[in-house]
Amino acid sequence: MSQHIAKPRTTAVILAGGTGQRVGLSIPKQLLKIAGKAVIEHTLTTFEKADSIDDVIVLMAPGYVPDVEKIVAKAGFQKVKKIIEGGSTRNETTERAISALGEGLAEGEDLNVLFHDAVRPLLSQRVIDDCVTALERFQAVDVAIPSADTIIVTRTHGEDGEFITEIPDRSRLRRGQTPQAFKLSTIRRAYAVAAGDPNFQATDDCSVVLKYLPDVPIHVVAGDEYNMKVTQPVDVFIADKLFQLASTAAPEQVSEEAYRQLLTGKTVVVFGGSYGIGKDIAELAESYGAKVYALGRSTTGTHVENPEEVDDALSKAYAETGRIDYVVNTAGVLRIGKLAETDNATIEEALKVNYLAPVQIARSSYKYLSETKGQLLLYTSSSYTRGRAEYSLYSSTKAAMVNLTQALSDEWAGDGIRVNCINPERTATPMRTKAFGQEPAGTLLSSEAVARTSLDVLLSELTGHVIDVRQQDPTAAAGKASGFEQALASVLDRQDGMA
């Protein structure tokens, strides 16, 4: 009988020793906030969710270990086992990691290690899994993508500046990314050999193996374009936009009873609850035992554009139930037309209902939601990523909902309030029918489907996210596509005429 060989443990080492000098910051760039969270928190979240990763250690810039400890404690990361100071150089930081990884290992025990830059927060689960799988056959693994640019080699000639000396064949050139993955015994041996070189200096770990263990092949795993490194000021903007556009899947509850357990005794206030998505959310939540206040102009006479009526509605719900756990706003108006031909009353209505009302609802809800550590749920439209002719008012106010969501999720995080935004594709609602008339059956998303996803978001721990709801599950359609690849497909769809 063949003896079962235990699978080696896999540890992710997050290299966070850099500073923010090139981004023009006074703090390390890994502590910079993107999409409402520190860059390193996004990175740690990715590894926390990775099934192929057993534990994580962080090598942080000297003096900033307490900052990471606070982030880890607040986020509740279970896999982060150690947070230690990095060295003054990349070499020294990796050496400290290797030393820490060796603690507690039995004689002859090996370990899979993935070294990843903390400032690459857009890493996909696919790349992580591919690296771990590759370590079943190889001792060293790199991640790289083809170079879309022509690479030139230059030499400087005094005051005349740089001149090209070589243009390598682009078909063989790759742009290296992280993680870089190794058997611990291999990377430890490479650094031990390198220690005998007085001129040893490296900017990455695969180059150490390549130079000092030339007989060890380094396998290459395909990376992806989204796995960018936040290094320059423009990278901050690009990464923030990618996070803003990426879809997030709301975790579904495992059973009907789970919904009932989570919603019984909770109070849900739904503005825009007279019909469409709002009405469906109200009915669904009520069916699971929640006390629901479905408010709307045509049913309860509640005008969301009137701050006093919003305050009164929330006050009444609180007085009668003693709590408000969830506040949902689906109210909105869709006015199509050329801006130059739009009268003041129409402009004022669009701004009041689509923008000022959610702002007022958020402001009025704060004191109640901070008490219950609840959630505010807003709604955007698939046109928020790109304004189109005759949709100027609608698209711009819906883009504002995304920014409001991300700003408030950050602002209210310390109070335990979650804020999210649902982005449904074209949905069969009375508002849409009024604007476009009857449309072919099967071309629109049902409001019930949007309501179900909305409920899942309310019951989740998500905050600061834009959640796409589409007729076809993008994950199923795209196979192993990352959330950012799905985001690109989604953006292209939106530009193809979705309102």
C-alpha positions, -999 to 999 in steps of 0.1 A, spaced: 0 0 0 12 35 -8 17 57 22 -4 90 22 19 120 20 5 150 39 1 181 18 26 208 29 12 239 46 11 271 24 20 304 39 16 338 22 42 364 31 30 399 25 59 422 18 49 457 30 82 473 37 80 501 11 73 537 17 50 562 -1 77 585 -15 70 578 -51 33 584 -46 41 616 -27 29 604 7 41 608 42 28 573 51 37 539 35 16 535 3 2 502 16 -17 522 42 -32 545 16 -70 541 13 -84 528 -20 -122 521 -23 -126 528 14 -99 505 27 -62 505 32 -44 489 2 -29 462 25 -64 454 38 -76 446 3 -45 424 -2 -50 406 31 -87 400 23 -77 382 -9 -54 358 10 -79 354 38 -105 342 13 -80 319 -6 -88 282 1 -53 272 -9 -36 295 18 -33 282 53 -18 313 70 -3 347 64 26 367 78 32 404 72 65 422 69 57 458 76 77 490 72 95 498 105 74 519 128 40 509 113 34 474 127 7 488 151 -12 502 121 -14 468 105 -23 451 138 -53 475 141 -64 467 105 -61 429 112 -80 431 145 -108 453 130 -112 431 99 -111 399 120 -85 382 97 -80 347 111 -51 336 89 -27 364 98 -3 348 124 25 372 126 32 409 118 69 418 120 91 447 109 107 444 75 143 453 69 159 483 53 163 464 20 142 439 1 169 413 7 168 418 45 130 418 45 129 384 28 156 370 51 135 380 81 105 363 66 125 331 59 137 331 95 101 336 108 88 308 86 114 284 99 102 288 135 83 257 148 90 236 118 99 199 125 131 184 112 128 178 75 94 196 72 90 218 42 66 246 35 50 263 4 57 300 5 41 328 -16 58 362 -14 34 389 -25 37 427 -27 13 443 -3 7 470 -29 -7 446 -55 -43 445 -40 -60 433 -72 -46 398 -71 -71 371 -83 -78 338 -66 -69 321 -99 -33 333 -97 -29 322 -61 -43 287 -68 -22 283 -99 10 292 -79 1 267 -52 -7 240 -77 26 246 -96 45 240 -64 34 204 -65 58 200 -94 83 228 -92 105 243 -64 102 279 -77 74 297 -94 71 332 -109 40 351 -121 43 371 -154 23 386 -183 34 393 -219 48 427 -225 24 448 -247 52 475 -251 84 473 -270 113 471 -246 144 490 -254 179 488 -239 197 521 -237 231 535 -227 239 571 -216 265 590 -234 275 620 -213 255 651 -219 240 638 -251 216 616 -231 203 581 -238 207 560 -270 192 527 -279 217 498 -279 193 469 -283 156 461 -289 149 425 -276 124 403 -292 91 412 -275 76 377 -280 100 364 -254 96 393 -229 74 391 -199 65 416 -171 71 400 -137 44 402 -110 39 386 -76 33 363 -59 66 345 -63 63 310 -49 89 286 -35 95 256 -14 108 271 18 139 249 16 147 262 -19 144 299 -11 163 294 22 191 276 3 193 304 -23 197 331 3 223 310 22 244 308 -10 238 345 -18 251 354 17 286 345 5 285 371 -22 297 405 -9 279 422 -38 246 405 -32 216 427 -41 182 417 -54 149 434 -60 129 401 -62 133 366 -50 132 346 -83 163 364 -94 181 351 -62 172 315 -71 181 321 -108 215 335 -99 225 313 -70 207 281 -77 210 279 -115 200 243 -116 166 250 -102 140 256 -129 116 285 -123 82 278 -136 61 307 -149 24 311 -141 2 334 -162 -6 366 -143 -32 391 -153 -33 428 -163 -53 437 -132 -26 425 -108 -10 460 -109 14 475 -84 4 507 -68 37 526 -72 30 559 -90 3 585 -83 -16 574 -114 -17 539 -101 -38 551 -71 -64 565 -94 -65 534 -116 -67 509 -87 -95 529 -71 -115 529 -103 -110 492 -108 -123 485 -73 -152 508 -80 -161 489 -112 -155 454 -100 -186 434 -92 -189 417 -58 -210 386 -52 -233 388 -22 -231 356 -2 -264 338 -3 -280 322 28 -279 284 29 -316 279 36 -350 296 41 -346 291 78 -313 310 78 -331 340 63 -358 337 90 -333 335 118 -314 365 106 -344 387 99 -369 378 127 -372 407 151 -353 431 128 -367 464 115 -364 473 78 -373 507 64 -377 508 27 -380 542 9 -395 537 -26 -414 507 -13 -446 514 -31 -438 493 -62 -410 475 -81 -378 465 -64 -386 483 -32 -420 466 -28 -404 432 -35 -377 438 -9 -403 448 17 -425 417 10 -395 394 10 -381 407 43 -416 406 59 -421 370 48 -390 361 69 -402 378 100 -389 413 98 -409 443 108 -410 463 76 -420 499 68 -425 502 31 -428 539 23 -437 555 -9 -455 585 -24 -484 565 -38 -490 543 -7 -480 561 25 -477 596 10 -440 598 19 -420 621 -4 -383 612 -1 -373 647 -13 -389 661 18 -364 658 47 -391 663 74 -411 633 60 -380 612 59 -372 621 95 -408 614 106 -409 580 89 -377 568 106 -387 583 139 -421 564 137 -404 531 129 -380 535 158 -407 545 182 -428 515 174 -400 488 173 -372 503 193 -347 497 166 -338 502 129 -315 476 114 -317 483 77 -325 513 56 -331 508 19 -337 535 -7 -349 524 -41 -367 557 -49 -357 574 -81 -370 591 -112 -358 586 -148 -361 616 -170 -347 613 -205 -341 643 -227 -315 669 -239 -303 690 -210 -306 723 -229 -342 715 -235 -350 704 -199 -370 728 -178 -360 739 -143 -387 719 -126 -376 686 -141 -339 693 -132 -349 701 -97 -370 670 -94 -342 647 -106 -316 663 -83 -340 662 -53 -352 626 -57 -321 610 -71 -294 628 -51 -305 650 -23 -330 624 -10 -304 596 -5 -281 621 12 -309 631 36 -319 595 42 -283 587 50 -280 616 74 -313 608 91 -305 571 94 -271 574 109 -281 576 146 -304 546 143 -280 524 123 -251 532 146 -272 518 175 -278 485 157 -246 483 137 -269 481 107 -267 489 70 -277 515 45 -284 502 10 -285 525 -20 -291 519 -57 -272 530 -88 -277 522 -125 -256 505 -151 -252 539 -167 -231 552 -138 -198 543 -155 -204 564 -186 -229 592 -191 -248 590 -224 -266 616 -245 -301 625 -230 -292 607 -197 -271 635 -182 -292 640 -151 -299 603 -144 -264 590 -151 -247 618 -131 -269 613 -100 -264 575 -102 -226 579 -104 -230 601 -73 -246 571 -54 -215 550 -60 -192 578 -46 -216 584 -17 -216 547 -9 -178 545 -8 -174 577 12 -200 568 38 -187 532 42 -153 547 51 -168 575 72 -191 552 92 -168 522 95 -158 532 130 -194 531 140 -200 497 126 -224 508 99 -222 491 66 -231 510 33 -235 492 0 -249 499 -34 -268 477 -58 -262 480 -95 -290 461 -114 -289 458 -151 -320 467 -170 -349 457 -147 -386 453 -153 -400 480 -131 -429 505 -134 -403 534 -137 -386 517 -166 -419 509 -183 -430 545 -180 -398 557 -197 -395 530 -224 -428 513 -227 -432 476 -230 -400 457 -240 -395 422 -253 -400 395 -227 -368 380 -214 -347 410 -221 -351 425 -186 -341 414 -152 -370 407 -128 -374 430 -98 -378 399 -76 -342 388 -85 -328 422 -76 -348 421 -43 -333 387 -34 -298 399 -40 -305 431 -21 -316 410 9 -284 389 7 -263 421 7 -282 434 38 -275 402 57 -238 402 46 -208 418 62 -200 436 30 -194 474 31 -183 499 5 -192 476 -24 -211 480 -57 -229 447 -63 -239 440 -99 -271 420 -105 -273 406 -139 -294 381 -157 -264 358 -164 -240 351 -136 -208 367 -147 -187 341 -128 -204 312 -146 -201 330 -179 -165 339 -175 -152 306 -160 -122 316 -140 -124 353 -149 -115 376 -120 -138 402 -107 -119 428 -126 -122 409 -159 -159 407 -152 -159 444 -145 -144 451 -179 -170 430 -196 -197 448 -176 -184 482 -186 -185 472 -222 -220 460 -218 -230 493 -202 -215 512 -231 -235 491 -254 -267 509 -244 -280 497 -211 -298 523 -190 
